[in-house]
């Protein structure tokens, strides 16, 4: 099945992303050393990071209007985070800078195979209350996506979306922990990373675990499996495994974030689950061809051409 968005007439979609925004300092090396040493990087970039922010960047590159609801520090790193989001087309009016709280940052070391070592630092002093968010904006949204790093903001946005019948997509990673139980009931689409899937869902095969989620009320449950593709199940009995697309990998940083952003874009555009899985998998693969989480993000036309070649 080939997806072509070019033959579809679609109004410009509006999507809200809630959660994490950070700044990544990315260094590429040939291979990881076997012991402590000094080494020179082959290349380096200062790249916007954070799961929700990366998803929002992917959505913007695909051509939707996307607003990020996030917290950053009132510091130089926060200024770079905001500027890089604005440059790619993400709405930053509700990326709020808090005085006296440092922005989240990470050092990312990438080897010649695209594998990563990530050392991150997130401040835990950000105010939790979401009372400054423009919840009424959900009325005009076609989808809401969250990475669950800000529980209070996610619950506020997802609750409003549920009241207004706006679909919600939850990005579930290892950081979700016990927060997951507090918001899973508000999620229409629950998409896990492979480590989170193994940790939070026990017993039975992968297919059995996904089926249990669907029976519990999730509209679509899936797990991203890296080179092994994407496995999913949906209400009504639909299920599938989308193979990963082969690409020359430079850096896998943010590939899962790109997947979630592209999936939200497809959902807002009215694609069926199987189409969303294929399109999002293509975007995730293409995102791995650049250094840092965003340099490889494709436009909609880029994805159309990629999928046409892969048909």
C-alpha positions, 0 to 999 in steps of 0.5 A: 500500500502506497500512501500519497498525500499529494492527491488528497485535498486537506485543510491545514490541520491544527495539533497541540503537543504537550510536554518536554522541551530540551536542548541537546548537545550532540557529538558524533564519534566513530565508536564508543571507547572501552575505557575512560579516555579523551577523544575528538568528535567527528561532528557536533550540533546543538539541537532542540530536543525533548519528546513533545518538542521533537514531535511538534517539530515533525508535525510542523515539517509535515505542514500542520499548524502545531502549538507546543505547551511546555515549560522551559527556563528563563536562561540562555538554553531556554532562548535557544530552545524557543528560537529553534522551535520557532525556526521550524514552524512550531507555535511557541506562544505557550512555551513558558519560561520560568525564572530561576529554573534551568532548562532541560539539557542533554549530552548525546554521544552518537557512534558510527552505527547511530547508537546513542549514549544520552546523559540528561538533566531535567530540573524538578522545580518547574511549577506543576499547575496548568492554569495558564494553558489556553485550554479553550484552544482544544476546541479548534484542534484536530489532535492532541499529543503528549509525552506524559512528562508534565502530568498536570498539563496532560490531564488538563489537555486530554480532559478537554479533548475528551469532552470535545471528542478530539483524539489524543495520542500518548507517547509512553516511555520509561519516564512514564512510571506510575503517572501512566495509570493517571492518564491512560484512561484519557488516551485514545491512542497509546503508543509505547517504546519497546522498553516501556512496553516490556516494563509496564505490561506484563504477561503474554505475547506482545499481541496479547498485551496490545489486545488487553489494552484495546479491550480496556478501552484504548482505541489503538495500542502500539509499540515501536520496536526500532529496526523490527518495526511497529506492532499495533492493535485497534478497536474492531479487531484490526491489527498489524506489524509495519516493517521498519524502512531501511535507511543509512542511519546517522543518528537515532535520536528522536526517531520515536518522537518523530513517529509520534508526531507523524502519527498525530499528523496522520490521525488529524488528516483522517488516515486509517490506522494502517496508513498512520503506521506506515507513514509514521514509520517512514518519517521515523526512518527518515529522521535517522538520516541526520545528526540530532533529532531534527535535521533529518525531519522530512516534509510531506513531499519528502515522505511521499517520494520516499514511500513511492520509492519503497512501494 
